[in-house]
């Protein structure tokens, strides 16, 4: 049987020109270490380096229980009508 990956919610920060950017995400437990520098995918599926783990949550969840942001966005678009084509 394959190994089940566990996920932990973490807050991360990345320095950019003129400031910094923060994000919160569920990441595999093996990478959820304070001060660790990670690469995360952006909205265009490109890997962005320099995300520093600043806070690690206490709740550990299975992959099946971790929120899927793609499903959440899709459900939101369907429920609000944002998925329909725009009128010209």
Backbone atoms as SQL, in Angstrom:
CREATE TABLE atoms (id INTEGER PRIMARY KEY, chain TEXT, resi INTEGER, resn TEXT, atom TEXT, x REAL, y REAL, z REAL);
INSERT INTO atoms VALUES
  (1, 'A', 1, 'UNK', 'N', 0.853, -1.180, 0.000),
  (2, 'A', 1, 'UNK', 'CA', 0.000, 0.000, 0.000),
  (3, 'A', 1, 'UNK', 'C', 0.892, 1.234, 0.000),
  (4, 'A', 2, 'UNK', 'N', 0.499, 2.260, -0.747),
  (5, 'A', 2, 'UNK', 'CA', 1.312, 3.469, -0.840),
  (6, 'A', 2, 'UNK', 'C', 1.188, 4.312, 0.429),
  (7, 'A', 3, 'UNK', 'N', 2.194, 5.108, 0.652),
  (8, 'A', 3, 'UNK', 'CA', 2.246, 5.964, 1.828),
  (9, 'A', 3, 'UNK', 'C', 1.253, 7.118, 1.671),
  (10, 'A', 4, 'UNK', 'N', 0.472, 7.364, 2.701),
  (11, 'A', 4, 'UNK', 'CA', -0.487, 8.463, 2.696),
  (12, 'A', 4, 'UNK', 'C', 0.222, 9.761, 3.081),
  (13, 'A', 5, 'UNK', 'N', 0.053, 10.781, 2.275),
  (14, 'A', 5, 'UNK', 'CA', 0.672, 12.074, 2.557),
  (15, 'A', 5, 'UNK', 'C', -0.235, 12.854, 3.495),
  (16, 'A', 6, 'UNK', 'N', 0.346, 13.424, 4.539),
  (17, 'A', 6, 'UNK', 'CA', -0.373, 14.258, 5.491),
  (18, 'A', 6, 'UNK', 'C', -0.075, 15.723, 5.162),
  (19, 'A', 7, 'UNK', 'N', -1.069, 16.593, 5.401),
  (20, 'A', 7, 'UNK', 'CA', -0.935, 18.016, 5.096),
  (21, 'A', 7, 'UNK', 'C', -1.148, 18.856, 6.344),
  (22, 'A', 8, 'UNK', 'N', -0.459, 20.003, 6.377),
  (23, 'A', 8, 'UNK', 'CA', -0.570, 20.948, 7.481),
  (24, 'A', 8, 'UNK', 'C', -0.768, 22.344, 6.896),
  (25, 'A', 9, 'UNK', 'N', -1.647, 23.125, 7.506),
  (26, 'A', 9, 'UNK', 'CA', -1.853, 24.486, 7.039),
  (27, 'A', 9, 'UNK', 'C', -0.717, 25.367, 7.556),
  (28, 'A', 10, 'UNK', 'N', -0.109, 26.147, 6.645),
  (29, 'A', 10, 'UNK', 'CA', 1.020, 27.008, 6.999),
  (30, 'A', 10, 'UNK', 'C', 0.826, 28.404, 6.431),
  (31, 'A', 11, 'UNK', 'N', 1.355, 29.387, 7.155),
  (32, 'A', 11, 'UNK', 'CA', 1.404, 30.767, 6.656),
  (33, 'A', 11, 'UNK', 'C', 2.818, 31.001, 6.157),
  (34, 'A', 12, 'UNK', 'N', 2.949, 31.574, 4.952),
  (35, 'A', 12, 'UNK', 'CA', 4.259, 31.794, 4.341),
  (36, 'A', 12, 'UNK', 'C', 4.360, 33.215, 3.816),
  (37, 'A', 13, 'UNK', 'N', 5.589, 33.712, 3.719),
  (38, 'A', 13, 'UNK', 'CA', 5.849, 35.059, 3.225),
  (39, 'A', 13, 'UNK', 'C', 6.986, 35.008, 2.213),
  (40, 'A', 14, 'UNK', 'N', 6.879, 35.883, 1.191),
  (41, 'A', 14, 'UNK', 'CA', 7.933, 36.004, 0.178),
  (42, 'A', 14, 'UNK', 'C', 8.213, 37.481, -0.023),
  (43, 'A', 15, 'UNK', 'N', 9.498, 37.837, -0.044),
  (44, 'A', 15, 'UNK', 'CA', 9.900, 39.224, -0.249),
  (45, 'A', 15, 'UNK', 'C', 9.867, 39.555, -1.738),
  (46, 'A', 16, 'UNK', 'N', 9.283, 40.708, -2.062),
  (47, 'A', 16, 'UNK', 'CA', 9.230, 41.204, -3.440),
  (48, 'A', 16, 'UNK', 'C', 9.728, 42.648, -3.430),
  (49, 'A', 17, 'UNK', 'N', 9.912, 43.217, -4.603),
  (50, 'A', 17, 'UNK', 'CA', 10.318, 44.619, -4.697),
  (51, 'A', 17, 'UNK', 'C', 9.292, 45.499, -3.991),
  (52, 'A', 18, 'UNK', 'N', 9.752, 46.270, -3.029),
  (53, 'A', 18, 'UNK', 'CA', 8.874, 47.205, -2.343),
  (54, 'A', 18, 'UNK', 'C', 8.039, 46.604, -1.232),
  (55, 'A', 19, 'UNK', 'N', 8.293, 45.384, -0.813),
  (56, 'A', 19, 'UNK', 'CA', 7.513, 44.808, 0.279),
  (57, 'A', 19, 'UNK', 'C', 7.576, 43.297, 0.333),
  (58, 'A', 20, 'UNK', 'N', 6.449, 42.714, 0.711),
  (59, 'A', 20, 'UNK', 'CA', 6.373, 41.262, 0.806),
  (60, 'A', 20, 'UNK', 'C', 4.943, 40.813, 0.530),
  (61, 'A', 21, 'UNK', 'N', 4.794, 39.523, 0.277),
  (62, 'A', 21, 'UNK', 'CA', 3.502, 38.909, -0.013),
  (63, 'A', 21, 'UNK', 'C', 3.324, 37.756, 0.962),
  (64, 'A', 22, 'UNK', 'N', 2.095, 37.575, 1.447),
  (65, 'A', 22, 'UNK', 'CA', 1.793, 36.468, 2.358),
  (66, 'A', 22, 'UNK', 'C', 0.756, 35.553, 1.724),
  (67, 'A', 23, 'UNK', 'N', 0.839, 34.286, 2.085),
  (68, 'A', 23, 'UNK', 'CA', -0.175, 33.325, 1.659),
  (69, 'A', 23, 'UNK', 'C', -0.331, 32.266, 2.742),
  (70, 'A', 24, 'UNK', 'N', -1.470, 31.616, 2.732),
  (71, 'A', 24, 'UNK', 'CA', -1.734, 30.504, 3.637),
  (72, 'A', 24, 'UNK', 'C', -2.159, 29.332, 2.777),
  (73, 'A', 25, 'UNK', 'N', -1.579, 28.165, 3.054),
  (74, 'A', 25, 'UNK', 'CA', -1.859, 27.009, 2.216),
  (75, 'A', 25, 'UNK', 'C', -1.617, 25.723, 2.990),
  (76, 'A', 26, 'UNK', 'N', -2.269, 24.654, 2.551),
  (77, 'A', 26, 'UNK', 'CA', -1.958, 23.329, 3.081),
  (78, 'A', 26, 'UNK', 'C', -0.781, 22.788, 2.289),
  (79, 'A', 27, 'UNK', 'N', 0.276, 22.396, 2.989),
  (80, 'A', 27, 'UNK', 'CA', 1.457, 21.833, 2.342),
  (81, 'A', 27, 'UNK', 'C', 1.769, 20.487, 2.982),
  (82, 'A', 28, 'UNK', 'N', 2.508, 19.609, 2.274),
  (83, 'A', 28, 'UNK', 'CA', 2.856, 18.318, 2.864),
  (84, 'A', 28, 'UNK', 'C', 3.610, 18.509, 4.184),
  (85, 'A', 29, 'UNK', 'N', 3.305, 17.652, 5.152),
  (86, 'A', 29, 'UNK', 'CA', 3.860, 17.772, 6.497),
  (87, 'A', 29, 'UNK', 'C', 5.386, 17.770, 6.500),
  (88, 'A', 30, 'UNK', 'N', 6.005, 17.059, 5.581),
  (89, 'A', 30, 'UNK', 'CA', 7.467, 16.993, 5.556),
  (90, 'A', 30, 'UNK', 'C', 8.112, 18.345, 5.254),
  (91, 'A', 31, 'UNK', 'N', 7.372, 19.266, 4.612),
  (92, 'A', 31, 'UNK', 'CA', 7.896, 20.589, 4.283),
  (93, 'A', 31, 'UNK', 'C', 7.464, 21.657, 5.282),
  (94, 'A', 32, 'UNK', 'N', 6.582, 21.327, 6.200),
  (95, 'A', 32, 'UNK', 'CA', 6.007, 22.293, 7.141),
  (96, 'A', 32, 'UNK', 'C', 6.924, 22.491, 8.345),
  (97, 'A', 33, 'UNK', 'N', 8.048, 23.155, 8.139),
  (98, 'A', 33, 'UNK', 'CA', 9.025, 23.437, 9.191),
  (99, 'A', 33, 'UNK', 'C', 9.265, 24.942, 9.243),
  (100, 'A', 34, 'UNK', 'N', 9.223, 25.532, 10.425),
  (101, 'A', 34, 'UNK', 'CA', 9.449, 26.966, 10.580),
  (102, 'A', 34, 'UNK', 'C', 10.774, 27.385, 9.960),
  (103, 'A', 35, 'UNK', 'N', 10.742, 28.449, 9.184),
  (104, 'A', 35, 'UNK', 'CA', 11.948, 28.984, 8.574),
  (105, 'A', 35, 'UNK', 'C', 12.364, 28.318, 7.277),
  (106, 'A', 36, 'UNK', 'N', 11.711, 27.251, 6.898),
  (107, 'A', 36, 'UNK', 'CA', 12.074, 26.547, 5.663),
  (108, 'A', 36, 'UNK', 'C', 11.674, 27.380, 4.443),
  (109, 'A', 37, 'UNK', 'N', 12.537, 27.400, 3.438),
  (110, 'A', 37, 'UNK', 'CA', 12.271, 28.137, 2.203),
  (111, 'A', 37, 'UNK', 'C', 11.761, 27.150, 1.157),
  (112, 'A', 38, 'UNK', 'N', 10.609, 27.488, 0.558),
  (113, 'A', 38, 'UNK', 'CA', 9.932, 26.573, -0.364),
  (114, 'A', 38, 'UNK', 'C', 9.683, 27.220, -1.717),
  (115, 'A', 39, 'UNK', 'N', 9.387, 26.370, -2.694),
  (116, 'A', 39, 'UNK', 'CA', 8.863, 26.798, -3.988),
  (117, 'A', 39, 'UNK', 'C', 7.389, 26.425, -4.005),
  (118, 'A', 40, 'UNK', 'N', 6.540, 27.386, -4.384),
  (119, 'A', 40, 'UNK', 'CA', 5.108, 27.138, -4.507),
  (120, 'A', 40, 'UNK', 'C', 4.662, 27.467, -5.918),
  (121, 'A', 41, 'UNK', 'N', 3.617, 26.790, -6.376),
  (122, 'A', 41, 'UNK', 'CA', 3.076, 27.087, -7.707),
  (123, 'A', 41, 'UNK', 'C', 2.155, 28.292, -7.636),
  (124, 'A', 42, 'UNK', 'N', 2.238, 29.143, -8.669),
  (125, 'A', 42, 'UNK', 'CA', 1.341, 30.291, -8.749),
  (126, 'A', 42, 'UNK', 'C', 0.092, 29.915, -9.546),
  (127, 'A', 43, 'UNK', 'N', -0.730, 30.902, -9.858),
  (128, 'A', 43, 'UNK', 'CA', -1.986, 30.650, -10.579),
  (129, 'A', 43, 'UNK', 'C', -1.768, 30.098, -11.976),
  (130, 'A', 44, 'UNK', 'N', -0.597, 30.333, -12.550),
  (131, 'A', 44, 'UNK', 'CA', -0.290, 29.862, -13.906),
  (132, 'A', 44, 'UNK', 'C', 0.539, 28.578, -13.895),
  (133, 'A', 45, 'UNK', 'N', 0.577, 27.886, -12.766),
  (134, 'A', 45, 'UNK', 'CA', 1.330, 26.634, -12.579),
  (135, 'A', 45, 'UNK', 'C', 2.840, 26.801, -12.761),
  (136, 'A', 46, 'UNK', 'N', 3.359, 28.001, -12.434),
  (137, 'A', 46, 'UNK', 'CA', 4.811, 28.225, -12.457),
  (138, 'A', 46, 'UNK', 'C', 5.317, 28.129, -11.019),
  (139, 'A', 47, 'UNK', 'N', 6.509, 27.546, -10.843),
  (140, 'A', 47, 'UNK', 'CA', 7.103, 27.436, -9.522),
  (141, 'A', 47, 'UNK', 'C', 7.761, 28.755, -9.147),
  (142, 'A', 48, 'UNK', 'N', 7.399, 29.287, -7.987),
  (143, 'A', 48, 'UNK', 'CA', 7.951, 30.543, -7.479),
  (144, 'A', 48, 'UNK', 'C', 8.738, 30.224, -6.209),
  (145, 'A', 49, 'UNK', 'N', 10.025, 30.565, -6.218),
  (146, 'A', 49, 'UNK', 'CA', 10.927, 30.276, -5.095),
  (147, 'A', 49, 'UNK', 'C', 10.891, 31.420, -4.075),
  (148, 'A', 50, 'UNK', 'N', 11.301, 31.133, -2.859),
  (149, 'A', 50, 'UNK', 'CA', 11.486, 32.165, -1.850),
  (150, 'A', 50, 'UNK', 'C', 10.392, 32.272, -0.804),
  (151, 'A', 51, 'UNK', 'N', 9.453, 31.339, -0.755),
  (152, 'A', 51, 'UNK', 'CA', 8.402, 31.363, 0.265),
  (153, 'A', 51, 'UNK', 'C', 8.972, 30.808, 1.568),
  (154, 'A', 52, 'UNK', 'N', 8.928, 31.607, 2.627),
  (155, 'A', 52, 'UNK', 'CA', 9.462, 31.217, 3.932),
  (156, 'A', 52, 'UNK', 'C', 8.297, 30.852, 4.845),
  (157, 'A', 53, 'UNK', 'N', 8.353, 29.660, 5.443),
  (158, 'A', 53, 'UNK', 'CA', 7.304, 29.209, 6.362),
  (159, 'A', 53, 'UNK', 'C', 7.432, 29.997, 7.664),
  (160, 'A', 54, 'UNK', 'N', 6.377, 30.753, 8.004),
  (161, 'A', 54, 'UNK', 'CA', 6.394, 31.583, 9.211),
  (162, 'A', 54, 'UNK', 'C', 5.541, 31.023, 10.333),
  (163, 'A', 55, 'UNK', 'N', 4.541, 30.224, 9.993),
  (164, 'A', 55, 'UNK', 'CA', 3.644, 29.670, 11.000),
  (165, 'A', 55, 'UNK', 'C', 3.170, 28.300, 10.529),
  (166, 'A', 56, 'UNK', 'N', 3.207, 27.326, 11.419),
  (167, 'A', 56, 'UNK', 'CA', 2.771, 25.963, 11.106),
  (168, 'A', 56, 'UNK', 'C', 1.582, 25.624, 11.995),
  (169, 'A', 57, 'UNK', 'N', 0.503, 25.197, 11.376),
  (170, 'A', 57, 'UNK', 'CA', -0.693, 24.830, 12.134),
  (171, 'A', 57, 'UNK', 'C', -0.499, 23.547, 12.930),
  (172, 'A', 58, 'UNK', 'N', -1.451, 23.268, 13.806),
  (173, 'A', 58, 'UNK', 'CA', -1.360, 22.085, 14.665),
  (174, 'A', 58, 'UNK', 'C', -2.158, 20.898, 14.134),
  (175, 'A', 59, 'UNK', 'N', -3.097, 21.164, 13.245),
  (176, 'A', 59, 'UNK', 'CA', -3.973, 20.104, 12.745),
  (177, 'A', 59, 'UNK', 'C', -3.337, 19.458, 11.511),
  (178, 'A', 60, 'UNK', 'N', -3.218, 18.142, 11.559),
  (179, 'A', 60, 'UNK', 'CA', -2.672, 17.374, 10.440),
  (180, 'A', 60, 'UNK', 'C', -3.828, 16.628, 9.782),
  (181, 'A', 61, 'UNK', 'N', -3.956, 16.764, 8.449),
  (182, 'A', 61, 'UNK', 'CA', -5.068, 16.126, 7.735),
  (183, 'A', 61, 'UNK', 'C', -4.537, 15.237, 6.615),
  (184, 'A', 62, 'UNK', 'N', -5.344, 14.256, 6.236),
  (185, 'A', 62, 'UNK', 'CA', -5.023, 13.413, 5.085),
  (186, 'A', 62, 'UNK', 'C', -5.238, 14.206, 3.806),
  (187, 'A', 63, 'UNK', 'N', -4.645, 13.743, 2.726),
  (188, 'A', 63, 'UNK', 'CA', -4.794, 14.417, 1.432),
  (189, 'A', 63, 'UNK', 'C', -6.264, 14.545, 1.039),
  (190, 'A', 64, 'UNK', 'N', -7.057, 13.531, 1.329),
  (191, 'A', 64, 'UNK', 'CA', -8.478, 13.557, 0.958),
  (192, 'A', 64, 'UNK', 'C', -9.252, 14.602, 1.750),
  (193, 'A', 65, 'UNK', 'N', -8.768, 14.976, 2.936),
  (194, 'A', 65, 'UNK', 'CA', -9.464, 15.943, 3.787),
  (195, 'A', 65, 'UNK', 'C', -8.962, 17.367, 3.625),
  (196, 'A', 66, 'UNK', 'N', -7.842, 17.554, 2.924),
  (197, 'A', 66, 'UNK', 'CA', -7.313, 18.904, 2.701),
  (198, 'A', 66, 'UNK', 'C', -8.205, 19.622, 1.697),
  (199, 'A', 67, 'UNK', 'N', -8.495, 20.896, 1.945),
  (200, 'A', 67, 'UNK', 'CA', -9.346, 21.639, 1.002),
  (201, 'A', 67, 'UNK', 'C', -8.726, 21.709, -0.393),
  (202, 'A', 68, 'UNK', 'N', -9.550, 21.572, -1.408),
  (203, 'A', 68, 'UNK', 'CA', -9.098, 21.666, -2.793),
  (204, 'A', 68, 'UNK', 'C', -9.561, 23.015, -3.339),
  (205, 'A', 69, 'UNK', 'N', -8.639, 23.971, -3.473),
  (206, 'A', 69, 'UNK', 'CA', -9.025, 25.310, -3.891),
  (207, 'A', 69, 'UNK', 'C', -9.615, 25.316, -5.298),
  (208, 'A', 70, 'UNK', 'N', -9.214, 24.389, -6.148),
  (209, 'A', 70, 'UNK', 'CA', -9.776, 24.351, -7.502),
  (210, 'A', 70, 'UNK', 'C', -11.271, 24.043, -7.463),
  (211, 'A', 71, 'UNK', 'N', -11.651, 23.083, -6.607),
  (212, 'A', 71, 'UNK', 'CA', -13.073, 22.755, -6.457),
  (213, 'A', 71, 'UNK', 'C', -13.832, 23.929, -5.856),
  (214, 'A', 72, 'UNK', 'N', -13.231, 24.599, -4.873),
  (215, 'A', 72, 'UNK', 'CA', -13.899, 25.735, -4.232),
  (216, 'A', 72, 'UNK', 'C', -14.141, 26.859, -5.231),
  (217, 'A', 73, 'UNK', 'N', -13.155, 27.165, -6.061),
  (218, 'A', 73, 'UNK', 'CA', -13.307, 28.212, -7.068),
  (219, 'A', 73, 'UNK', 'C', -14.377, 27.822, -8.089),
  (220, 'A', 74, 'UNK', 'N', -14.324, 26.565, -8.544),
  (221, 'A', 74, 'UNK', 'CA', -15.304, 26.093, -9.525),
  (222, 'A', 74, 'UNK', 'C', -16.725, 26.177, -8.943),
  (223, 'A', 75, 'UNK', 'N', -16.899, 25.718, -7.698),
  (224, 'A', 75, 'UNK', 'CA', -18.230, 25.772, -7.076),
  (225, 'A', 75, 'UNK', 'C', -18.703, 27.212, -6.901),
  (226, 'A', 76, 'UNK', 'N', -17.796, 28.111, -6.557),
  (227, 'A', 76, 'UNK', 'CA', -18.154, 29.519, -6.411),
  (228, 'A', 76, 'UNK', 'C', -18.613, 30.098, -7.752),
  (229, 'A', 77, 'UNK', 'N', -17.877, 29.811, -8.800),
  (230, 'A', 77, 'UNK', 'CA', -18.235, 30.334, -10.126),
  (231, 'A', 77, 'UNK', 'C', -19.583, 29.812, -10.586),
  (232, 'A', 78, 'UNK', 'N', -19.843, 28.547, -10.318),
  (233, 'A', 78, 'UNK', 'CA', -21.124, 27.961, -10.707),
  (234, 'A', 78, 'UNK', 'C', -22.263, 28.605, -9.911),
  (235, 'A', 79, 'UNK', 'N', -22.063, 28.773, -8.594),
  (236, 'A', 79, 'UNK', 'CA', -23.142, 29.304, -7.751),
  (237, 'A', 79, 'UNK', 'C', -23.405, 30.786, -7.985),
  (238, 'A', 80, 'UNK', 'N', -22.407, 31.542, -8.455),
  (239, 'A', 80, 'UNK', 'CA', -22.601, 32.981, -8.678),
  (240, 'A', 80, 'UNK', 'C', -22.837, 33.326, -10.136),
  (241, 'A', 81, 'UNK', 'N', -22.717, 32.356, -11.028),
  (242, 'A', 81, 'UNK', 'CA', -22.896, 32.618, -12.452),
  (243, 'A', 81, 'UNK', 'C', -21.657, 33.141, -13.149),
  (244, 'A', 82, 'UNK', 'N', -20.525, 33.194, -12.433),
  (245, 'A', 82, 'UNK', 'CA', -19.282, 33.687, -13.020),
  (246, 'A', 82, 'UNK', 'C', -18.734, 32.750, -14.097),
  (247, 'A', 83, 'UNK', 'N', -19.221, 31.527, -14.159),
  (248, 'A', 83, 'UNK', 'CA', -18.703, 30.588, -15.140),
  (249, 'A', 83, 'UNK', 'C', -19.391, 30.733, -16.500),
  (250, 'A', 84, 'UNK', 'N', -20.441, 31.537, -16.542),
  (251, 'A', 84, 'UNK', 'CA', -21.150, 31.750, -17.798),
  (252, 'A', 84, 'UNK', 'C', -20.400, 32.750, -18.666),
  (253, 'A', 85, 'UNK', 'N', -20.544, 32.607, -19.972),
  (254, 'A', 85, 'UNK', 'CA', -19.857, 33.523, -20.882),
  (255, 'A', 85, 'UNK', 'C', -20.426, 34.930, -20.727),
  (256, 'A', 86, 'UNK', 'N', -19.586, 35.908, -20.951),
  (257, 'A', 86, 'UNK', 'CA', -19.962, 37.315, -20.794),
  (258, 'A', 86, 'UNK', 'C', -20.715, 37.814, -22.025),
  (259, 'A', 87, 'UNK', 'N', -21.633, 38.716, -21.796),
  (260, 'A', 87, 'UNK', 'CA', -22.352, 39.353, -22.898),
  (261, 'A', 87, 'UNK', 'C', -21.511, 40.488, -23.433),
  (262, 'A', 88, 'UNK', 'N', -21.578, 40.710, -24.732),
  (263, 'A', 88, 'UNK', 'CA', -20.788, 41.787, -25.341),
  (264, 'A', 88, 'UNK', 'C', -21.573, 43.048, -25.456);
